[in-house]
Amino acid sequence: MIYPSIDKLLNVVNSKYELVHIAARRSKEIKATNHLQMPLNKYVSKKNIGRALEEVAEGYITVKYKDE
C-alpha cells in the first residue's frame, strides 16, 4: 500500500499532474538542502519523493491558486 493515499493528496491538490510537479520540486529541494519540515522519525518513506508527498498530505506544503 502506498502512503499517503492519492485520495488524501487530491484533497490538497486539484490535479495529479500538479501533485507530481510539486512533489518533484520539493524532492529536489530536499536533496539540495537536506532540510526536512518534519522530524525524521515521523516520515514513513525513506526516499525524498515519498517524504515530499508526506509533507503535502500533512499540510506542510500548501498550494495557492490565482482565484483564491
mmCIF file of the N, C-alpha and C atoms, coordinates in Angstrom:
data_MODEL
# 
_entry.id   MODEL 
# 
loop_
_atom_site.group_PDB 
_atom_site.id 
_atom_site.type_symbol 
_atom_site.label_atom_id 
_atom_site.label_alt_id 
_atom_site.label_comp_id 
_atom_site.label_asym_id 
_atom_site.label_entity_id 
_atom_site.label_seq_id 
_atom_site.pdbx_PDB_ins_code 
_atom_site.Cartn_x 
_atom_site.Cartn_y 
_atom_site.Cartn_z 
_atom_site.occupancy 
_atom_site.B_iso_or_equiv 
_atom_site.pdbx_formal_charge 
_atom_site.auth_seq_id 
_atom_site.auth_comp_id 
_atom_site.auth_asym_id 
_atom_site.auth_atom_id 
_atom_site.pdbx_PDB_model_num 
ATOM 1   N N  . MET A 1 1  ? 0.837  -1.180 0.000   1.00 0.00 ? 1  MET A N  1 
ATOM 2   C CA . MET A 1 1  ? 0.000  0.000  0.000   1.00 0.00 ? 1  MET A CA 1 
ATOM 3   C C  . MET A 1 1  ? 0.882  1.244  0.000   1.00 0.00 ? 1  MET A C  1 
ATOM 4   N N  . ILE A 1 2  ? 0.520  2.193  -0.800  1.00 0.00 ? 2  ILE A N  1 
ATOM 5   C CA . ILE A 1 2  ? 1.296  3.423  -0.923  1.00 0.00 ? 2  ILE A CA 1 
ATOM 6   C C  . ILE A 1 2  ? 0.807  4.428  0.110   1.00 0.00 ? 2  ILE A C  1 
ATOM 7   N N  . TYR A 1 3  ? 1.760  5.054  0.777   1.00 0.00 ? 3  TYR A N  1 
ATOM 8   C CA . TYR A 1 3  ? 1.426  6.077  1.767   1.00 0.00 ? 3  TYR A CA 1 
ATOM 9   C C  . TYR A 1 3  ? 2.061  7.380  1.343   1.00 0.00 ? 3  TYR A C  1 
ATOM 10  N N  . PRO A 1 4  ? 1.397  8.466  1.382   1.00 0.00 ? 4  PRO A N  1 
ATOM 11  C CA . PRO A 1 4  ? -0.026 8.678  1.640   1.00 0.00 ? 4  PRO A CA 1 
ATOM 12  C C  . PRO A 1 4  ? -0.869 8.329  0.414   1.00 0.00 ? 4  PRO A C  1 
ATOM 13  N N  . SER A 1 5  ? -2.140 8.101  0.648   1.00 0.00 ? 5  SER A N  1 
ATOM 14  C CA . SER A 1 5  ? -3.013 7.684  -0.451  1.00 0.00 ? 5  SER A CA 1 
ATOM 15  C C  . SER A 1 5  ? -3.275 8.841  -1.404  1.00 0.00 ? 5  SER A C  1 
ATOM 16  N N  . ILE A 1 6  ? -3.511 8.497  -2.645  1.00 0.00 ? 6  ILE A N  1 
ATOM 17  C CA . ILE A 1 6  ? -3.762 9.506  -3.670  1.00 0.00 ? 6  ILE A CA 1 
ATOM 18  C C  . ILE A 1 6  ? -5.045 10.276 -3.364  1.00 0.00 ? 6  ILE A C  1 
ATOM 19  N N  . ASP A 1 7  ? -6.018 9.631  -2.743  1.00 0.00 ? 7  ASP A N  1 
ATOM 20  C CA . ASP A 1 7  ? -7.267 10.313 -2.392  1.00 0.00 ? 7  ASP A CA 1 
ATOM 21  C C  . ASP A 1 7  ? -7.022 11.440 -1.402  1.00 0.00 ? 7  ASP A C  1 
ATOM 22  N N  . LYS A 1 8  ? -6.192 11.183 -0.414  1.00 0.00 ? 8  LYS A N  1 
ATOM 23  C CA . LYS A 1 8  ? -5.869 12.212 0.580   1.00 0.00 ? 8  LYS A CA 1 
ATOM 24  C C  . LYS A 1 8  ? -5.094 13.360 -0.060  1.00 0.00 ? 8  LYS A C  1 
ATOM 25  N N  . LEU A 1 9  ? -4.172 13.024 -0.964  1.00 0.00 ? 9  LEU A N  1 
ATOM 26  C CA . LEU A 1 9  ? -3.368 14.050 -1.626  1.00 0.00 ? 9  LEU A CA 1 
ATOM 27  C C  . LEU A 1 9  ? -4.210 14.914 -2.559  1.00 0.00 ? 9  LEU A C  1 
ATOM 28  N N  . LEU A 1 10 ? -5.190 14.309 -3.232  1.00 0.00 ? 10 LEU A N  1 
ATOM 29  C CA . LEU A 1 10 ? -6.017 15.083 -4.166  1.00 0.00 ? 10 LEU A CA 1 
ATOM 30  C C  . LEU A 1 10 ? -7.017 15.981 -3.450  1.00 0.00 ? 10 LEU A C  1 
ATOM 31  N N  . ASN A 1 11 ? -7.165 15.827 -2.138  1.00 0.00 ? 11 ASN A N  1 
ATOM 32  C CA . ASN A 1 11 ? -7.947 16.786 -1.368  1.00 0.00 ? 11 ASN A CA 1 
ATOM 33  C C  . ASN A 1 11 ? -7.172 18.084 -1.161  1.00 0.00 ? 11 ASN A C  1 
ATOM 34  N N  . VAL A 1 12 ? -5.861 18.004 -1.278  1.00 0.00 ? 12 VAL A N  1 
ATOM 35  C CA . VAL A 1 12 ? -4.998 19.176 -1.091  1.00 0.00 ? 12 VAL A CA 1 
ATOM 36  C C  . VAL A 1 12 ? -4.687 19.838 -2.432  1.00 0.00 ? 12 VAL A C  1 
ATOM 37  N N  . VAL A 1 13 ? -4.447 19.018 -3.451  1.00 0.00 ? 13 VAL A N  1 
ATOM 38  C CA . VAL A 1 13 ? -4.056 19.495 -4.783  1.00 0.00 ? 13 VAL A CA 1 
ATOM 39  C C  . VAL A 1 13 ? -5.145 19.105 -5.765  1.00 0.00 ? 13 VAL A C  1 
ATOM 40  N N  . ASN A 1 14 ? -5.422 19.984 -6.718  1.00 0.00 ? 14 ASN A N  1 
ATOM 41  C CA . ASN A 1 14 ? -6.534 19.764 -7.644  1.00 0.00 ? 14 ASN A CA 1 
ATOM 42  C C  . ASN A 1 14 ? -6.281 18.697 -8.700  1.00 0.00 ? 14 ASN A C  1 
ATOM 43  N N  . SER A 1 15 ? -5.035 18.482 -9.101  1.00 0.00 ? 15 SER A N  1 
ATOM 44  C CA . SER A 1 15 ? -4.791 17.542 -10.188 1.00 0.00 ? 15 SER A CA 1 
ATOM 45  C C  . SER A 1 15 ? -3.570 16.682 -9.900  1.00 0.00 ? 15 SER A C  1 
ATOM 46  N N  . LYS A 1 16 ? -3.569 15.493 -10.476 1.00 0.00 ? 16 LYS A N  1 
ATOM 47  C CA . LYS A 1 16 ? -2.444 14.577 -10.309 1.00 0.00 ? 16 LYS A CA 1 
ATOM 48  C C  . LYS A 1 16 ? -1.170 15.167 -10.910 1.00 0.00 ? 16 LYS A C  1 
ATOM 49  N N  . TYR A 1 17 ? -1.312 15.858 -12.026 1.00 0.00 ? 17 TYR A N  1 
ATOM 50  C CA . TYR A 1 17 ? -0.153 16.431 -12.710 1.00 0.00 ? 17 TYR A CA 1 
ATOM 51  C C  . TYR A 1 17 ? 0.495  17.520 -11.858 1.00 0.00 ? 17 TYR A C  1 
ATOM 52  N N  . GLU A 1 18 ? -0.327 18.322 -11.237 1.00 0.00 ? 18 GLU A N  1 
ATOM 53  C CA . GLU A 1 18 ? 0.187  19.361 -10.357 1.00 0.00 ? 18 GLU A CA 1 
ATOM 54  C C  . GLU A 1 18 ? 0.856  18.736 -9.131  1.00 0.00 ? 18 GLU A C  1 
ATOM 55  N N  . LEU A 1 19 ? 0.291  17.677 -8.629  1.00 0.00 ? 19 LEU A N  1 
ATOM 56  C CA . LEU A 1 19 ? 0.872  16.969 -7.496  1.00 0.00 ? 19 LEU A CA 1 
ATOM 57  C C  . LEU A 1 19 ? 2.257  16.434 -7.838  1.00 0.00 ? 19 LEU A C  1 
ATOM 58  N N  . VAL A 1 20 ? 2.408  15.860 -9.022  1.00 0.00 ? 20 VAL A N  1 
ATOM 59  C CA . VAL A 1 20 ? 3.707  15.353 -9.465  1.00 0.00 ? 20 VAL A CA 1 
ATOM 60  C C  . VAL A 1 20 ? 4.716  16.491 -9.550  1.00 0.00 ? 20 VAL A C  1 
ATOM 61  N N  . HIS A 1 21 ? 4.303  17.611 -10.095 1.00 0.00 ? 21 HIS A N  1 
ATOM 62  C CA . HIS A 1 21 ? 5.192  18.772 -10.224 1.00 0.00 ? 21 HIS A CA 1 
ATOM 63  C C  . HIS A 1 21 ? 5.642  19.276 -8.848  1.00 0.00 ? 21 HIS A C  1 
ATOM 64  N N  . ILE A 1 22 ? 4.720  19.408 -7.930  1.00 0.00 ? 22 ILE A N  1 
ATOM 65  C CA . ILE A 1 22 ? 5.030  19.901 -6.586  1.00 0.00 ? 22 ILE A CA 1 
ATOM 66  C C  . ILE A 1 22 ? 5.959  18.928 -5.858  1.00 0.00 ? 22 ILE A C  1 
ATOM 67  N N  . ALA A 1 23 ? 5.652  17.648 -5.935  1.00 0.00 ? 23 ALA A N  1 
ATOM 68  C CA . ALA A 1 23 ? 6.464  16.645 -5.242  1.00 0.00 ? 23 ALA A CA 1 
ATOM 69  C C  . ALA A 1 23 ? 7.877  16.573 -5.828  1.00 0.00 ? 23 ALA A C  1 
ATOM 70  N N  . ALA A 1 24 ? 7.985  16.672 -7.139  1.00 0.00 ? 24 ALA A N  1 
ATOM 71  C CA . ALA A 1 24 ? 9.303  16.626 -7.767  1.00 0.00 ? 24 ALA A CA 1 
ATOM 72  C C  . ALA A 1 24 ? 10.154 17.822 -7.357  1.00 0.00 ? 24 ALA A C  1 
ATOM 73  N N  . ARG A 1 25 ? 9.554  19.011 -7.349  1.00 0.00 ? 25 ARG A N  1 
ATOM 74  C CA . ARG A 1 25 ? 10.300 20.212 -6.936  1.00 0.00 ? 25 ARG A CA 1 
ATOM 75  C C  . ARG A 1 25 ? 10.750 20.114 -5.490  1.00 0.00 ? 25 ARG A C  1 
ATOM 76  N N  . ARG A 1 26 ? 9.857  19.664 -4.624  1.00 0.00 ? 26 ARG A N  1 
ATOM 77  C CA . ARG A 1 26 ? 10.203 19.547 -3.203  1.00 0.00 ? 26 ARG A CA 1 
ATOM 78  C C  . ARG A 1 26 ? 11.255 18.464 -2.982  1.00 0.00 ? 26 ARG A C  1 
ATOM 79  N N  . SER A 1 27 ? 11.167 17.377 -3.730  1.00 0.00 ? 27 SER A N  1 
ATOM 80  C CA . SER A 1 27 ? 12.145 16.304 -3.620  1.00 0.00 ? 27 SER A CA 1 
ATOM 81  C C  . SER A 1 27 ? 13.542 16.795 -3.993  1.00 0.00 ? 27 SER A C  1 
ATOM 82  N N  . LYS A 1 28 ? 13.623 17.561 -5.062  1.00 0.00 ? 28 LYS A N  1 
ATOM 83  C CA . LYS A 1 28 ? 14.914 18.127 -5.470  1.00 0.00 ? 28 LYS A CA 1 
ATOM 84  C C  . LYS A 1 28 ? 15.435 19.112 -4.432  1.00 0.00 ? 28 LYS A C  1 
ATOM 85  N N  . GLU A 1 29 ? 14.522 19.861 -3.830  1.00 0.00 ? 29 GLU A N  1 
ATOM 86  C CA . GLU A 1 29 ? 14.899 20.816 -2.790  1.00 0.00 ? 29 GLU A CA 1 
ATOM 87  C C  . GLU A 1 29 ? 15.435 20.081 -1.555  1.00 0.00 ? 29 GLU A C  1 
ATOM 88  N N  . ILE A 1 30 ? 14.800 18.990 -1.182  1.00 0.00 ? 30 ILE A N  1 
ATOM 89  C CA . ILE A 1 30 ? 15.272 18.189 -0.048  1.00 0.00 ? 30 ILE A CA 1 
ATOM 90  C C  . ILE A 1 30 ? 16.675 17.662 -0.334  1.00 0.00 ? 30 ILE A C  1 
ATOM 91  N N  . LYS A 1 31 ? 16.888 17.178 -1.546  1.00 0.00 ? 31 LYS A N  1 
ATOM 92  C CA . LYS A 1 31 ? 18.196 16.647 -1.926  1.00 0.00 ? 31 LYS A CA 1 
ATOM 93  C C  . LYS A 1 31 ? 19.274 17.726 -1.885  1.00 0.00 ? 31 LYS A C  1 
ATOM 94  N N  . ALA A 1 32 ? 18.946 18.919 -2.363  1.00 0.00 ? 32 ALA A N  1 
ATOM 95  C CA . ALA A 1 32 ? 19.928 20.001 -2.431  1.00 0.00 ? 32 ALA A CA 1 
ATOM 96  C C  . ALA A 1 32 ? 20.251 20.585 -1.057  1.00 0.00 ? 32 ALA A C  1 
ATOM 97  N N  . THR A 1 33 ? 19.239 20.746 -0.208  1.00 0.00 ? 33 THR A N  1 
ATOM 98  C CA . THR A 1 33 ? 19.450 21.435 1.065   1.00 0.00 ? 33 THR A CA 1 
ATOM 99  C C  . THR A 1 33 ? 19.506 20.498 2.264   1.00 0.00 ? 33 THR A C  1 
ATOM 100 N N  . ASN A 1 34 ? 19.008 19.263 2.095   1.00 0.00 ? 34 ASN A N  1 
ATOM 101 C CA . ASN A 1 34 ? 18.922 18.292 3.184   1.00 0.00 ? 34 ASN A CA 1 
ATOM 102 C C  . ASN A 1 34 ? 18.078 18.817 4.345   1.00 0.00 ? 34 ASN A C  1 
ATOM 103 N N  . HIS A 1 35 ? 17.093 19.668 4.028   1.00 0.00 ? 35 HIS A N  1 
ATOM 104 C CA . HIS A 1 35 ? 16.204 20.243 5.031   1.00 0.00 ? 35 HIS A CA 1 
ATOM 105 C C  . HIS A 1 35 ? 14.844 19.554 4.964   1.00 0.00 ? 35 HIS A C  1 
ATOM 106 N N  . LEU A 1 36 ? 14.424 18.995 6.084   1.00 0.00 ? 36 LEU A N  1 
ATOM 107 C CA . LEU A 1 36 ? 13.116 18.347 6.177   1.00 0.00 ? 36 LEU A CA 1 
ATOM 108 C C  . LEU A 1 36 ? 12.217 19.178 7.080   1.00 0.00 ? 36 LEU A C  1 
ATOM 109 N N  . GLN A 1 37 ? 10.927 19.202 6.783   1.00 0.00 ? 37 GLN A N  1 
ATOM 110 C CA . GLN A 1 37 ? 9.995  20.017 7.552   1.00 0.00 ? 37 GLN A CA 1 
ATOM 111 C C  . GLN A 1 37 ? 9.425  19.294 8.761   1.00 0.00 ? 37 GLN A C  1 
ATOM 112 N N  . MET A 1 38 ? 9.506  17.968 8.774   1.00 0.00 ? 38 MET A N  1 
ATOM 113 C CA . MET A 1 38 ? 9.036  17.184 9.920   1.00 0.00 ? 38 MET A CA 1 
ATOM 114 C C  . MET A 1 38 ? 10.249 16.493 10.535  1.00 0.00 ? 38 MET A C  1 
ATOM 115 N N  . PRO A 1 39 ? 10.133 16.062 11.780  1.00 0.00 ? 39 PRO A N  1 
ATOM 116 C CA . PRO A 1 39 ? 11.218 15.270 12.368  1.00 0.00 ? 39 PRO A CA 1 
ATOM 117 C C  . PRO A 1 39 ? 11.423 13.978 11.563  1.00 0.00 ? 39 PRO A C  1 
ATOM 118 N N  . LEU A 1 40 ? 12.641 13.550 11.446  1.00 0.00 ? 40 LEU A N  1 
ATOM 119 C CA . LEU A 1 40 ? 12.982 12.394 10.613  1.00 0.00 ? 40 LEU A CA 1 
ATOM 120 C C  . LEU A 1 40 ? 12.220 11.136 11.006  1.00 0.00 ? 40 LEU A C  1 
ATOM 121 N N  . ASN A 1 41 ? 11.963 10.946 12.289  1.00 0.00 ? 41 ASN A N  1 
ATOM 122 C CA . ASN A 1 41 ? 11.277 9.732  12.731  1.00 0.00 ? 41 ASN A CA 1 
ATOM 123 C C  . ASN A 1 41 ? 9.778  9.724  12.414  1.00 0.00 ? 41 ASN A C  1 
ATOM 124 N N  . LYS A 1 42 ? 9.219  10.845 11.970  1.00 0.00 ? 42 LYS A N  1 
ATOM 125 C CA . LYS A 1 42 ? 7.797  10.897 11.615  1.00 0.00 ? 42 LYS A CA 1 
ATOM 126 C C  . LYS A 1 42 ? 7.536  10.484 10.163  1.00 0.00 ? 42 LYS A C  1 
ATOM 127 N N  . TYR A 1 43 ? 8.585  10.426 9.344   1.00 0.00 ? 43 TYR A N  1 
ATOM 128 C CA . TYR A 1 43 ? 8.428  10.037 7.947   1.00 0.00 ? 43 TYR A CA 1 
ATOM 129 C C  . TYR A 1 43 ? 8.288  8.534  7.823   1.00 0.00 ? 43 TYR A C  1 
ATOM 130 N N  . VAL A 1 44 ? 7.363  8.089  6.995   1.00 0.00 ? 44 VAL A N  1 
ATOM 131 C CA . VAL A 1 44 ? 7.191  6.673  6.702   1.00 0.00 ? 44 VAL A CA 1 
ATOM 132 C C  . VAL A 1 44 ? 8.157  6.268  5.584   1.00 0.00 ? 44 VAL A C  1 
ATOM 133 N N  . SER A 1 45 ? 8.273  7.141  4.588   1.00 0.00 ? 45 SER A N  1 
ATOM 134 C CA . SER A 1 45 ? 9.099  6.864  3.422   1.00 0.00 ? 45 SER A CA 1 
ATOM 135 C C  . SER A 1 45 ? 10.569 7.189  3.693   1.00 0.00 ? 45 SER A C  1 
ATOM 136 N N  . LYS A 1 46 ? 11.441 6.445  3.042   1.00 0.00 ? 46 LYS A N  1 
ATOM 137 C CA . LYS A 1 46 ? 12.869 6.699  3.158   1.00 0.00 ? 46 LYS A CA 1 
ATOM 138 C C  . LYS A 1 46 ? 13.393 7.511  1.981   1.00 0.00 ? 46 LYS A C  1 
ATOM 139 N N  . LYS A 1 47 ? 12.599 7.623  0.926   1.00 0.00 ? 47 LYS A N  1 
ATOM 140 C CA . LYS A 1 47 ? 13.014 8.361  -0.269  1.00 0.00 ? 47 LYS A CA 1 
ATOM 141 C C  . LYS A 1 47 ? 12.453 9.778  -0.235  1.00 0.00 ? 47 LYS A C  1 
ATOM 142 N N  . ASN A 1 48 ? 13.171 10.687 -0.879  1.00 0.00 ? 48 ASN A N  1 
ATOM 143 C CA . ASN A 1 48 ? 12.779 12.099 -0.857  1.00 0.00 ? 48 ASN A CA 1 
ATOM 144 C C  . ASN A 1 48 ? 11.431 12.351 -1.521  1.00 0.00 ? 48 ASN A C  1 
ATOM 145 N N  . ILE A 1 49 ? 11.124 11.635 -2.585  1.00 0.00 ? 49 ILE A N  1 
ATOM 146 C CA . ILE A 1 49 ? 9.845  11.857 -3.264  1.00 0.00 ? 49 ILE A CA 1 
ATOM 147 C C  . ILE A 1 49 ? 8.683  11.458 -2.355  1.00 0.00 ? 49 ILE A C  1 
ATOM 148 N N  . GLY A 1 50 ? 8.832  10.381 -1.630  1.00 0.00 ? 50 GLY A N  1 
ATOM 149 C CA . GLY A 1 50 ? 7.813  9.964  -0.674  1.00 0.00 ? 50 GLY A CA 1 
ATOM 150 C C  . GLY A 1 50 ? 7.691  10.946 0.470   1.00 0.00 ? 50 GLY A C  1 
ATOM 151 N N  . ARG A 1 51 ? 8.822  11.457 0.928   1.00 0.00 ? 51 ARG A N  1 
ATOM 152 C CA . ARG A 1 51 ? 8.807  12.448 2.004   1.00 0.00 ? 51 ARG A CA 1 
ATOM 153 C C  . ARG A 1 51 ? 8.116  13.728 1.547   1.00 0.00 ? 51 ARG A C  1 
ATOM 154 N N  . ALA A 1 52 ? 8.344  14.119 0.296   1.00 0.00 ? 52 ALA A N  1 
ATOM 155 C CA . ALA A 1 52 ? 7.678  15.305 -0.243  1.00 0.00 ? 52 ALA A CA 1 
ATOM 156 C C  . ALA A 1 52 ? 6.170  15.100 -0.279  1.00 0.00 ? 52 ALA A C  1 
ATOM 157 N N  . LEU A 1 53 ? 5.719  13.924 -0.674  1.00 0.00 ? 53 LEU A N  1 
ATOM 158 C CA . LEU A 1 53 ? 4.285  13.624 -0.699  1.00 0.00 ? 53 LEU A CA 1 
ATOM 159 C C  . LEU A 1 53 ? 3.705  13.610 0.712   1.00 0.00 ? 53 LEU A C  1 
ATOM 160 N N  . GLU A 1 54 ? 4.465  13.122 1.666   1.00 0.00 ? 54 GLU A N  1 
ATOM 161 C CA . GLU A 1 54 ? 4.001  13.128 3.055   1.00 0.00 ? 54 GLU A CA 1 
ATOM 162 C C  . GLU A 1 54 ? 3.856  14.556 3.567   1.00 0.00 ? 54 GLU A C  1 
ATOM 163 N N  . GLU A 1 55 ? 4.771  15.444 3.178   1.00 0.00 ? 55 GLU A N  1 
ATOM 164 C CA . GLU A 1 55 ? 4.671  16.847 3.581   1.00 0.00 ? 55 GLU A CA 1 
ATOM 165 C C  . GLU A 1 55 ? 3.428  17.499 2.992   1.00 0.00 ? 55 GLU A C  1 
ATOM 166 N N  . VAL A 1 56 ? 3.097  17.159 1.758   1.00 0.00 ? 56 VAL A N  1 
ATOM 167 C CA . VAL A 1 56 ? 1.875  17.682 1.144   1.00 0.00 ? 56 VAL A CA 1 
ATOM 168 C C  . VAL A 1 56 ? 0.657  17.180 1.914   1.00 0.00 ? 56 VAL A C  1 
ATOM 169 N N  . ALA A 1 57 ? 0.640  15.895 2.211   1.00 0.00 ? 57 ALA A N  1 
ATOM 170 C CA . ALA A 1 57 ? -0.507 15.292 2.908   1.00 0.00 ? 57 ALA A CA 1 
ATOM 171 C C  . ALA A 1 57 ? -0.684 15.869 4.307   1.00 0.00 ? 57 ALA A C  1 
ATOM 172 N N  . GLU A 1 58 ? 0.406  16.177 4.989   1.00 0.00 ? 58 GLU A N  1 
ATOM 173 C CA . GLU A 1 58 ? 0.340  16.703 6.354   1.00 0.00 ? 58 GLU A CA 1 
ATOM 174 C C  . GLU A 1 58 ? 0.090  18.208 6.402   1.00 0.00 ? 58 GLU A C  1 
ATOM 175 N N  . GLY A 1 59 ? 0.096  18.866 5.245   1.00 0.00 ? 59 GLY A N  1 
ATOM 176 C CA . GLY A 1 59 ? -0.202 20.295 5.210   1.00 0.00 ? 59 GLY A CA 1 
ATOM 177 C C  . GLY A 1 59 ? 1.008  21.194 5.363   1.00 0.00 ? 59 GLY A C  1 
ATOM 178 N N  . TYR A 1 60 ? 2.203  20.642 5.303   1.00 0.00 ? 60 TYR A N  1 
ATOM 179 C CA . TYR A 1 60 ? 3.409  21.460 5.383   1.00 0.00 ? 60 TYR A CA 1 
ATOM 180 C C  . TYR A 1 60 ? 3.655  22.210 4.078   1.00 0.00 ? 60 TYR A C  1 
ATOM 181 N N  . ILE A 1 61 ? 3.137  21.681 2.997   1.00 0.00 ? 61 ILE A N  1 
ATOM 182 C CA . ILE A 1 61 ? 3.215  22.336 1.695   1.00 0.00 ? 61 ILE A CA 1 
ATOM 183 C C  . ILE A 1 61 ? 1.794  22.641 1.260   1.00 0.00 ? 61 ILE A C  1 
ATOM 184 N N  . THR A 1 62 ? 1.519  23.892 1.028   1.00 0.00 ? 62 THR A N  1 
ATOM 185 C CA . THR A 1 62 ? 0.189  24.283 0.588   1.00 0.00 ? 62 THR A CA 1 
ATOM 186 C C  . THR A 1 62 ? 0.264  24.839 -0.836  1.00 0.00 ? 62 THR A C  1 
ATOM 187 N N  . VAL A 1 63 ? -0.840 24.767 -1.519  1.00 0.00 ? 63 VAL A N  1 
ATOM 188 C CA . VAL A 1 63 ? -0.928 25.241 -2.889  1.00 0.00 ? 63 VAL A CA 1 
ATOM 189 C C  . VAL A 1 63 ? -1.843 26.453 -2.913  1.00 0.00 ? 63 VAL A C  1 
ATOM 190 N N  . LYS A 1 64 ? -1.358 27.536 -3.482  1.00 0.00 ? 64 LYS A N  1 
ATOM 191 C CA . LYS A 1 64 ? -2.179 28.740 -3.620  1.00 0.00 ? 64 LYS A CA 1 
ATOM 192 C C  . LYS A 1 64 ? -2.516 28.913 -5.092  1.00 0.00 ? 64 LYS A C  1 
ATOM 193 N N  . TYR A 1 65 ? -3.776 29.090 -5.355  1.00 0.00 ? 65 TYR A N  1 
ATOM 194 C CA . TYR A 1 65 ? -4.244 29.292 -6.715  1.00 0.00 ? 65 TYR A CA 1 
ATOM 195 C C  . TYR A 1 65 ? -4.556 30.764 -6.935  1.00 0.00 ? 65 TYR A C  1 
ATOM 196 N N  . LYS A 1 66 ? -4.511 31.197 -8.181  1.00 0.00 ? 66 LYS A N  1 
ATOM 197 C CA . LYS A 1 66 ? -4.747 32.608 -8.504  1.00 0.00 ? 66 LYS A CA 1 
ATOM 198 C C  . LYS A 1 66 ? -6.141 33.068 -8.135  1.00 0.00 ? 66 LYS A C  1 
ATOM 199 N N  . ASP A 1 67 ? -7.114 32.171 -8.187  1.00 0.00 ? 67 ASP A N  1 
ATOM 200 C CA . ASP A 1 67 ? -8.507 32.530 -7.899  1.00 0.00 ? 67 ASP A CA 1 
ATOM 201 C C  . ASP A 1 67 ? -8.769 32.723 -6.416  1.00 0.00 ? 67 ASP A C  1 
ATOM 202 N N  . GLU A 1 68 ? -7.899 32.223 -5.572  1.00 0.00 ? 68 GLU A N  1 
ATOM 203 C CA . GLU A 1 68 ? -8.138 32.282 -4.124  1.00 0.00 ? 68 GLU A CA 1 
ATOM 204 C C  . GLU A 1 68 ? -7.670 33.578 -3.532  1.00 0.00 ? 68 GLU A C  1 
# 
